[in-house]
Amino acid sequence: MWEVIETGSTNADLLAWADSGTAPDRSVLRADHQTAGRGRLDRRWDAPRGANLLASILFLEPPSVPTMLTQAVGRAALDSIETVAERDLTGRLALKWPNDLLLEGRKLSGVLAQRSVRTGAVVVGLGLNIAWAPEGAASLQHDLGLEVTPDALLDELLRHLDGLLRAPDLMARYRARLSTLGSRVRVELPAGGVLEGVATDIDADGRLLVDDGTAVVALDVGDIVHLRPA
Ligand code: BTN
């Protein structure tokens, strides 16, 4: 594992390193601070220096269904929090499709996967609010009273990730804590327009299946809003 005080983006760094051909598989990079942190859908991901967990993991030979990596990282983040908290947080802590972690319905963590066009390697980056959260979001310190360093939380996360990537029932474990399933959701479609319906399932490629009453639509990407349980 590598740690840096400050960088632009740990995802960008690991991608560049992978492209140089010298990075070992499963390299992990954690930063205290990012000056150009990237979020999903071209958003920024900001956090004050040292406050939160900001880290990326490199997979040189990703599986044919790369969403299993992001599902595993999301579920590992959830498991690592429960380990540190020494309690089961079912009902309070849940995954939201595709890979957000929600604490009592507010965003606690997000995952961004990026693929190198040159080598096909995949970098999975995670931001998790420990001591600071943007408005409307949750943090471990404020909302759970949990004191943990980014480093210690990352150690736990990597330990859980190792087990999950070997587990034959990874998809089942991901689904078990996915609060999106069975919820009424609204989605802004990339091509324009809005889809509203019930999230009924995840397919083998990690796509979310939404039934709007007339058809079932499979979503690859998107930003969904949970409206209420169906
Ligand atoms: C999201 O938008 O929900 C995903 C956020 C992912 C942020 C993390 S922080 C570490 C890594 N480096 C980045 O530039 N982004 C990811």
py3Dmol code that shows the C-alpha trace and the ligand (Angstrom):
import py3Dmol

protein = """\
ATOM      1  CA  MET A   1       0.000   0.000   0.000  1.00  0.00           C
ATOM      2  CA  TRP A   2       1.205   3.493  -0.872  1.00  0.00           C
ATOM      3  CA  GLU A   3       0.205   6.647   0.937  1.00  0.00           C
ATOM      4  CA  VAL A   4       0.627  10.198  -0.246  1.00  0.00           C
ATOM      5  CA  ILE A   5       0.022  13.474   1.536  1.00  0.00           C
ATOM      6  CA  GLU A   6      -1.466  15.166  -1.484  1.00  0.00           C
ATOM      7  CA  THR A   7      -2.202  14.368  -5.088  1.00  0.00           C
ATOM      8  CA  GLY A   8      -4.660  15.307  -7.823  1.00  0.00           C
ATOM      9  CA  SER A   9      -6.620  12.043  -7.831  1.00  0.00           C
ATOM     10  CA  THR A  10      -5.615   8.604  -6.567  1.00  0.00           C
ATOM     11  CA  ASN A  11      -7.620   7.055  -9.425  1.00  0.00           C
ATOM     12  CA  ALA A  12      -5.717   9.076 -12.024  1.00  0.00           C
ATOM     13  CA  ASP A  13      -2.373   8.226 -10.380  1.00  0.00           C
ATOM     14  CA  LEU A  14      -3.022   4.501 -10.361  1.00  0.00           C
ATOM     15  CA  LEU A  15      -4.255   4.549 -13.967  1.00  0.00           C
ATOM     16  CA  ALA A  16      -1.080   6.353 -15.057  1.00  0.00           C
ATOM     17  CA  TRP A  17       1.029   3.895 -13.098  1.00  0.00           C
ATOM     18  CA  ALA A  18      -0.803   0.942 -14.652  1.00  0.00           C
ATOM     19  CA  ASP A  19      -0.192   2.430 -18.099  1.00  0.00           C
ATOM     20  CA  SER A  20       3.549   2.651 -17.367  1.00  0.00           C
ATOM     21  CA  GLY A  21       3.539  -1.151 -17.024  1.00  0.00           C
ATOM     22  CA  THR A  22       5.357  -1.170 -13.679  1.00  0.00           C
ATOM     23  CA  ALA A  23       2.481  -1.256 -11.199  1.00  0.00           C
ATOM     24  CA  PRO A  24       1.870  -4.507  -9.308  1.00  0.00           C
ATOM     25  CA  ASP A  25      -1.623  -5.965  -9.372  1.00  0.00           C
ATOM     26  CA  ARG A  26      -3.780  -4.888  -6.400  1.00  0.00           C
ATOM     27  CA  SER A  27      -1.638  -1.818  -5.730  1.00  0.00           C
ATOM     28  CA  VAL A  28      -3.430   0.466  -3.290  1.00  0.00           C
ATOM     29  CA  LEU A  29      -2.967   4.210  -3.082  1.00  0.00           C
ATOM     30  CA  ARG A  30      -4.367   6.373  -0.298  1.00  0.00           C
ATOM     31  CA  ALA A  31      -4.170  10.162  -0.141  1.00  0.00           C
ATOM     32  CA  ASP A  32      -4.684  12.568   2.745  1.00  0.00           C
ATOM     33  CA  HIS A  33      -5.841  15.157   0.279  1.00  0.00           C
ATOM     34  CA  GLN A  34      -6.873  15.331  -3.385  1.00  0.00           C
ATOM     35  CA  THR A  35      -6.837  18.537  -5.392  1.00  0.00           C
ATOM     36  CA  ALA A  36      -8.801  17.073  -8.321  1.00  0.00           C
ATOM     37  CA  GLY A  37     -10.777  14.208  -6.783  1.00  0.00           C
ATOM     38  CA  ARG A  38     -13.199  12.676  -9.261  1.00  0.00           C
ATOM     39  CA  GLY A  39     -16.713  11.477  -8.605  1.00  0.00           C
ATOM     40  CA  ARG A  40     -19.129   9.561 -10.797  1.00  0.00           C
ATOM     41  CA  LEU A  41     -20.789  11.244 -13.748  1.00  0.00           C
ATOM     42  CA  ASP A  42     -17.940  13.763 -14.085  1.00  0.00           C
ATOM     43  CA  ARG A  43     -18.506  15.296 -10.686  1.00  0.00           C
ATOM     44  CA  ARG A  44     -15.826  16.426  -8.249  1.00  0.00           C
ATOM     45  CA  TRP A  45     -15.125  14.641  -4.970  1.00  0.00           C
ATOM     46  CA  ASP A  46     -13.813  16.979  -2.298  1.00  0.00           C
ATOM     47  CA  ALA A  47     -12.820  16.562   1.331  1.00  0.00           C
ATOM     48  CA  PRO A  48     -10.694  18.564   3.755  1.00  0.00           C
ATOM     49  CA  ARG A  49      -7.125  17.362   4.262  1.00  0.00           C
ATOM     50  CA  GLY A  50      -6.878  14.210   6.401  1.00  0.00           C
ATOM     51  CA  ALA A  51     -10.605  14.053   7.173  1.00  0.00           C
ATOM     52  CA  ASN A  52     -11.866  11.148   5.074  1.00  0.00           C
ATOM     53  CA  LEU A  53     -10.814   7.915   3.423  1.00  0.00           C
ATOM     54  CA  LEU A  54      -9.705   8.550  -0.181  1.00  0.00           C
ATOM     55  CA  ALA A  55      -8.173   5.474  -1.792  1.00  0.00           C
ATOM     56  CA  SER A  56      -7.914   3.483  -5.011  1.00  0.00           C
ATOM     57  CA  ILE A  57      -7.138  -0.143  -5.821  1.00  0.00           C
ATOM     58  CA  LEU A  58      -5.683  -1.405  -9.087  1.00  0.00           C
ATOM     59  CA  PHE A  59      -6.856  -4.582 -10.820  1.00  0.00           C
ATOM     60  CA  LEU A  60      -4.532  -5.404 -13.701  1.00  0.00           C
ATOM     61  CA  GLU A  61      -6.662  -8.279 -14.976  1.00  0.00           C
ATOM     62  CA  PRO A  62     -10.264  -7.436 -14.185  1.00  0.00           C
ATOM     63  CA  PRO A  63     -12.906 -10.150 -14.449  1.00  0.00           C
ATOM     64  CA  SER A  64     -15.131 -10.294 -17.525  1.00  0.00           C
ATOM     65  CA  VAL A  65     -17.876  -8.653 -15.463  1.00  0.00           C
ATOM     66  CA  PRO A  66     -15.995  -5.738 -13.867  1.00  0.00           C
ATOM     67  CA  THR A  67     -19.036  -4.654 -11.826  1.00  0.00           C
ATOM     68  CA  MET A  68     -18.204  -7.474  -9.442  1.00  0.00           C
ATOM     69  CA  LEU A  69     -15.173  -5.424  -8.385  1.00  0.00           C
ATOM     70  CA  THR A  70     -17.213  -2.352  -7.529  1.00  0.00           C
ATOM     71  CA  GLN A  71     -19.858  -4.461  -5.800  1.00  0.00           C
ATOM     72  CA  ALA A  72     -17.139  -6.107  -3.726  1.00  0.00           C
ATOM     73  CA  VAL A  73     -15.556  -2.763  -2.789  1.00  0.00           C
ATOM     74  CA  GLY A  74     -18.947  -1.336  -1.783  1.00  0.00           C
ATOM     75  CA  ARG A  75     -19.806  -4.347   0.345  1.00  0.00           C
ATOM     76  CA  ALA A  76     -16.284  -4.408   1.840  1.00  0.00           C
ATOM     77  CA  ALA A  77     -16.701  -0.766   2.865  1.00  0.00           C
ATOM     78  CA  LEU A  78     -19.963  -1.641   4.600  1.00  0.00           C
ATOM     79  CA  ASP A  79     -18.409  -4.646   6.347  1.00  0.00           C
ATOM     80  CA  SER A  80     -15.370  -2.652   7.459  1.00  0.00           C
ATOM     81  CA  ILE A  81     -17.591  -0.053   9.123  1.00  0.00           C
ATOM     82  CA  GLU A  82     -19.534  -2.722  11.000  1.00  0.00           C
ATOM     83  CA  THR A  83     -16.264  -4.306  12.115  1.00  0.00           C
ATOM     84  CA  VAL A  84     -14.907  -1.017  13.425  1.00  0.00           C
ATOM     85  CA  ALA A  85     -18.267  -0.141  15.015  1.00  0.00           C
ATOM     86  CA  GLU A  86     -18.450  -3.648  16.512  1.00  0.00           C
ATOM     87  CA  ARG A  87     -22.143  -3.859  15.657  1.00  0.00           C
ATOM     88  CA  ASP A  88     -24.526  -4.938  12.956  1.00  0.00           C
ATOM     89  CA  LEU A  89     -25.958  -1.820  11.345  1.00  0.00           C
ATOM     90  CA  THR A  90     -28.634  -3.529   9.248  1.00  0.00           C
ATOM     91  CA  GLY A  91     -31.496  -1.111   8.767  1.00  0.00           C
ATOM     92  CA  ARG A  92     -29.216   1.915   9.141  1.00  0.00           C
ATOM     93  CA  LEU A  93     -26.327   1.209   6.776  1.00  0.00           C
ATOM     94  CA  ALA A  94     -27.135   0.050   3.240  1.00  0.00           C
ATOM     95  CA  LEU A  95     -25.872  -0.022  -0.309  1.00  0.00           C
ATOM     96  CA  LYS A  96     -27.564   2.022  -2.986  1.00  0.00           C
ATOM     97  CA  TRP A  97     -27.165   0.958  -6.613  1.00  0.00           C
ATOM     98  CA  PRO A  98     -24.664   1.050  -8.120  1.00  0.00           C
ATOM     99  CA  ASN A  99     -22.183   1.395  -5.244  1.00  0.00           C
ATOM    100  CA  ASP A 100     -23.048   4.175  -2.841  1.00  0.00           C
ATOM    101  CA  LEU A 101     -23.184   3.525   0.864  1.00  0.00           C
ATOM    102  CA  LEU A 102     -26.060   5.218   2.654  1.00  0.00           C
ATOM    103  CA  LEU A 103     -26.319   5.840   6.356  1.00  0.00           C
ATOM    104  CA  GLU A 104     -29.938   6.424   7.270  1.00  0.00           C
ATOM    105  CA  GLY A 105     -30.625   7.371   3.675  1.00  0.00           C
ATOM    106  CA  ARG A 106     -27.780   9.887   3.379  1.00  0.00           C
ATOM    107  CA  LYS A 107     -24.660   9.295   1.314  1.00  0.00           C
ATOM    108  CA  LEU A 108     -21.668   8.115   3.316  1.00  0.00           C
ATOM    109  CA  SER A 109     -19.434   6.735   0.590  1.00  0.00           C
ATOM    110  CA  GLY A 110     -19.092   6.517  -3.179  1.00  0.00           C
ATOM    111  CA  VAL A 111     -17.161   4.299  -5.589  1.00  0.00           C
ATOM    112  CA  LEU A 112     -15.728   5.250  -8.965  1.00  0.00           C
ATOM    113  CA  ALA A 113     -14.324   2.604 -11.340  1.00  0.00           C
ATOM    114  CA  GLN A 114     -12.202   3.671 -14.302  1.00  0.00           C
ATOM    115  CA  ARG A 115     -10.666   1.528 -17.033  1.00  0.00           C
ATOM    116  CA  SER A 116      -7.357   2.137 -18.770  1.00  0.00           C
ATOM    117  CA  VAL A 117      -7.947   2.309 -22.512  1.00  0.00           C
ATOM    118  CA  ARG A 118      -4.374   1.255 -23.087  1.00  0.00           C
ATOM    119  CA  THR A 119      -4.178  -1.877 -20.905  1.00  0.00           C
ATOM    120  CA  GLY A 120      -7.750  -2.695 -19.856  1.00  0.00           C
ATOM    121  CA  ALA A 121      -6.709  -2.470 -16.191  1.00  0.00           C
ATOM    122  CA  VAL A 122      -9.419  -1.217 -13.854  1.00  0.00           C
ATOM    123  CA  VAL A 123      -8.962   1.168 -10.934  1.00  0.00           C
ATOM    124  CA  VAL A 124     -11.649   1.246  -8.269  1.00  0.00           C
ATOM    125  CA  GLY A 125     -11.583   4.364  -6.092  1.00  0.00           C
ATOM    126  CA  LEU A 126     -13.513   4.922  -2.908  1.00  0.00           C
ATOM    127  CA  GLY A 127     -14.305   8.037  -0.934  1.00  0.00           C
ATOM    128  CA  LEU A 128     -15.762   7.493   2.534  1.00  0.00           C
ATOM    129  CA  ASN A 129     -16.771  10.273   4.905  1.00  0.00           C
ATOM    130  CA  ILE A 130     -15.110   9.766   8.279  1.00  0.00           C
ATOM    131  CA  ALA A 131     -14.776  13.183   9.904  1.00  0.00           C
ATOM    132  CA  TRP A 132     -16.374  15.460   7.323  1.00  0.00           C
ATOM    133  CA  ALA A 133     -19.356  15.329   4.997  1.00  0.00           C
ATOM    134  CA  PRO A 134     -20.751  17.762   2.477  1.00  0.00           C
ATOM    135  CA  GLU A 135     -24.166  19.206   3.242  1.00  0.00           C
ATOM    136  CA  GLY A 136     -26.877  16.568   3.249  1.00  0.00           C
ATOM    137  CA  ALA A 137     -24.409  13.672   3.492  1.00  0.00           C
ATOM    138  CA  ALA A 138     -23.420  11.524   6.487  1.00  0.00           C
ATOM    139  CA  SER A 139     -20.104  10.864   8.231  1.00  0.00           C
ATOM    140  CA  LEU A 140     -18.943   8.131  10.599  1.00  0.00           C
ATOM    141  CA  GLN A 141     -17.882  10.573  13.279  1.00  0.00           C
ATOM    142  CA  HIS A 142     -20.943  12.769  13.311  1.00  0.00           C
ATOM    143  CA  ASP A 143     -23.661  10.207  12.632  1.00  0.00           C
ATOM    144  CA  LEU A 144     -22.290   7.072  14.309  1.00  0.00           C
ATOM    145  CA  GLY A 145     -19.918   8.601  16.852  1.00  0.00           C
ATOM    146  CA  LEU A 146     -17.187   6.432  15.371  1.00  0.00           C
ATOM    147  CA  GLU A 147     -13.516   7.403  15.734  1.00  0.00           C
ATOM    148  CA  VAL A 148     -11.280   5.666  13.206  1.00  0.00           C
ATOM    149  CA  THR A 149      -8.329   6.796  11.128  1.00  0.00           C
ATOM    150  CA  PRO A 150      -8.524   6.523   7.321  1.00  0.00           C
ATOM    151  CA  ASP A 151      -5.598   4.143   7.485  1.00  0.00           C
ATOM    152  CA  ALA A 152      -7.193   1.764   9.981  1.00  0.00           C
ATOM    153  CA  LEU A 153     -10.480   1.752   8.079  1.00  0.00           C
ATOM    154  CA  LEU A 154      -8.686   1.017   4.809  1.00  0.00           C
ATOM    155  CA  ASP A 155      -6.872  -1.934   6.422  1.00  0.00           C
ATOM    156  CA  GLU A 156     -10.213  -3.414   7.470  1.00  0.00           C
ATOM    157  CA  LEU A 157     -11.736  -2.719   4.075  1.00  0.00           C
ATOM    158  CA  LEU A 158      -8.909  -4.499   2.253  1.00  0.00           C
ATOM    159  CA  ARG A 159      -9.186  -7.480   4.575  1.00  0.00           C
ATOM    160  CA  HIS A 160     -12.903  -7.804   3.840  1.00  0.00           C
ATOM    161  CA  LEU A 161     -12.321  -7.206   0.126  1.00  0.00           C
ATOM    162  CA  ASP A 162      -9.902 -10.107  -0.034  1.00  0.00           C
ATOM    163  CA  GLY A 163     -12.522 -12.456   1.359  1.00  0.00           C
ATOM    164  CA  LEU A 164     -15.331 -11.108  -0.815  1.00  0.00           C
ATOM    165  CA  LEU A 165     -13.362 -11.475  -4.040  1.00  0.00           C
ATOM    166  CA  ARG A 166     -12.884 -15.152  -3.212  1.00  0.00           C
ATOM    167  CA  ALA A 167     -16.469 -15.691  -2.061  1.00  0.00           C
ATOM    168  CA  PRO A 168     -18.719 -17.755  -4.345  1.00  0.00           C
ATOM    169  CA  ASP A 169     -21.730 -15.773  -3.072  1.00  0.00           C
ATOM    170  CA  LEU A 170     -20.427 -12.235  -3.637  1.00  0.00           C
ATOM    171  CA  MET A 171     -23.528 -11.202  -5.622  1.00  0.00           C
ATOM    172  CA  ALA A 172     -25.806 -12.551  -2.871  1.00  0.00           C
ATOM    173  CA  ARG A 173     -23.890 -10.602  -0.230  1.00  0.00           C
ATOM    174  CA  TYR A 174     -24.078  -7.437  -2.307  1.00  0.00           C
ATOM    175  CA  ARG A 175     -27.814  -7.883  -2.867  1.00  0.00           C
ATOM    176  CA  ALA A 176     -28.458  -8.677   0.784  1.00  0.00           C
ATOM    177  CA  ARG A 177     -27.669  -5.082   1.760  1.00  0.00           C
ATOM    178  CA  LEU A 178     -28.828  -3.334  -1.414  1.00  0.00           C
ATOM    179  CA  SER A 179     -31.672  -1.087  -0.292  1.00  0.00           C
ATOM    180  CA  THR A 180     -32.450  -0.176  -3.918  1.00  0.00           C
ATOM    181  CA  LEU A 181     -34.061  -3.583  -4.548  1.00  0.00           C
ATOM    182  CA  GLY A 182     -37.807  -3.308  -4.132  1.00  0.00           C
ATOM    183  CA  SER A 183     -37.672   0.496  -3.890  1.00  0.00           C
ATOM    184  CA  ARG A 184     -39.552   2.909  -6.073  1.00  0.00           C
ATOM    185  CA  VAL A 185     -36.894   4.871  -7.943  1.00  0.00           C
ATOM    186  CA  ARG A 186     -36.587   7.812 -10.275  1.00  0.00           C
ATOM    187  CA  VAL A 187     -33.778   7.884 -12.822  1.00  0.00           C
ATOM    188  CA  GLU A 188     -32.635  10.619 -15.149  1.00  0.00           C
ATOM    189  CA  LEU A 189     -31.751   8.773 -18.314  1.00  0.00           C
ATOM    190  CA  PRO A 190     -28.450   9.607 -20.064  1.00  0.00           C
ATOM    191  CA  ALA A 191     -30.336  10.123 -23.332  1.00  0.00           C
ATOM    192  CA  GLY A 192     -32.717  12.556 -21.638  1.00  0.00           C
ATOM    193  CA  GLY A 193     -36.059  11.968 -19.978  1.00  0.00           C
ATOM    194  CA  VAL A 194     -36.941  10.455 -16.654  1.00  0.00           C
ATOM    195  CA  LEU A 195     -37.833   6.887 -15.769  1.00  0.00           C
ATOM    196  CA  GLU A 196     -39.872   6.110 -12.677  1.00  0.00           C
ATOM    197  CA  GLY A 197     -40.647   2.608 -11.491  1.00  0.00           C
ATOM    198  CA  VAL A 198     -39.787  -0.212  -9.101  1.00  0.00           C
ATOM    199  CA  ALA A 199     -36.227  -1.556  -8.971  1.00  0.00           C
ATOM    200  CA  THR A 200     -36.922  -5.256  -9.230  1.00  0.00           C
ATOM    201  CA  ASP A 201     -33.533  -6.883  -9.719  1.00  0.00           C
ATOM    202  CA  ILE A 202     -29.864  -6.729 -10.695  1.00  0.00           C
ATOM    203  CA  ASP A 203     -28.816  -8.775 -13.703  1.00  0.00           C
ATOM    204  CA  ALA A 204     -25.610 -10.814 -14.048  1.00  0.00           C
ATOM    205  CA  ASP A 205     -23.837  -7.780 -15.559  1.00  0.00           C
ATOM    206  CA  GLY A 206     -24.713  -5.606 -12.570  1.00  0.00           C
ATOM    207  CA  ARG A 207     -27.419  -3.662 -14.418  1.00  0.00           C
ATOM    208  CA  LEU A 208     -30.400  -2.428 -12.445  1.00  0.00           C
ATOM    209  CA  LEU A 209     -33.767  -3.639 -13.731  1.00  0.00           C
ATOM    210  CA  VAL A 210     -36.533  -1.069 -13.337  1.00  0.00           C
ATOM    211  CA  ASP A 211     -40.177  -1.917 -14.011  1.00  0.00           C
ATOM    212  CA  ASP A 212     -42.162   1.198 -14.906  1.00  0.00           C
ATOM    213  CA  GLY A 213     -45.452  -0.676 -15.264  1.00  0.00           C
ATOM    214  CA  THR A 214     -45.203  -1.078 -19.021  1.00  0.00           C
ATOM    215  CA  ALA A 215     -41.700  -2.464 -19.529  1.00  0.00           C
ATOM    216  CA  VAL A 216     -38.574  -3.524 -17.668  1.00  0.00           C
ATOM    217  CA  VAL A 217     -35.604  -1.280 -18.417  1.00  0.00           C
ATOM    218  CA  ALA A 218     -31.994  -2.343 -17.712  1.00  0.00           C
ATOM    219  CA  LEU A 219     -29.783   0.514 -16.534  1.00  0.00           C
ATOM    220  CA  ASP A 220     -26.001   0.448 -16.989  1.00  0.00           C
ATOM    221  CA  VAL A 221     -25.248   3.764 -15.385  1.00  0.00           C
ATOM    222  CA  GLY A 222     -27.219   6.501 -13.788  1.00  0.00           C
ATOM    223  CA  ASP A 223     -28.037   8.437 -10.733  1.00  0.00           C
ATOM    224  CA  ILE A 224     -31.116   7.057  -9.094  1.00  0.00           C
ATOM    225  CA  VAL A 225     -33.285   8.600  -6.407  1.00  0.00           C
ATOM    226  CA  HIS A 226     -34.965   6.277  -3.930  1.00  0.00           C
ATOM    227  CA  LEU A 227     -38.543   7.497  -3.670  1.00  0.00           C
ATOM    228  CA  ARG A 228     -39.953   5.004  -1.158  1.00  0.00           C
ATOM    229  CA  PRO A 229     -40.206   1.253  -0.639  1.00  0.00           C
ATOM    230  CA  ALA A 230     -42.580  -0.233  -3.265  1.00  0.00           C
TER     231      ALA A 230
END
"""
ligand_1 = """\
16
BTN
C -19.023 9.029 -6.372
O -19.208 10.004 -7.085
O -19.914 8.596 -5.641
C -17.697 8.320 -6.382
C -16.655 9.065 -5.627
C -15.295 8.396 -5.650
C -14.252 9.258 -4.992
C -12.938 8.531 -4.808
S -11.861 9.370 -3.688
C -10.538 8.321 -4.129
C -10.644 8.084 -5.607
N -9.919 9.105 -6.352
C -10.733 9.874 -7.055
O -10.385 10.840 -7.752
N -12.001 9.469 -6.909
C -12.104 8.302 -6.049
"""
view = py3Dmol.view(width=600, height=400)
view.addModel(protein, "pdb")
view.setStyle({"model": 0}, {"cartoon": {"style": "trace"}})
view.addModel(ligand_1, "xyz")
view.setStyle({"model": 1}, {"stick": {}})
view.zoomTo()
view.show()
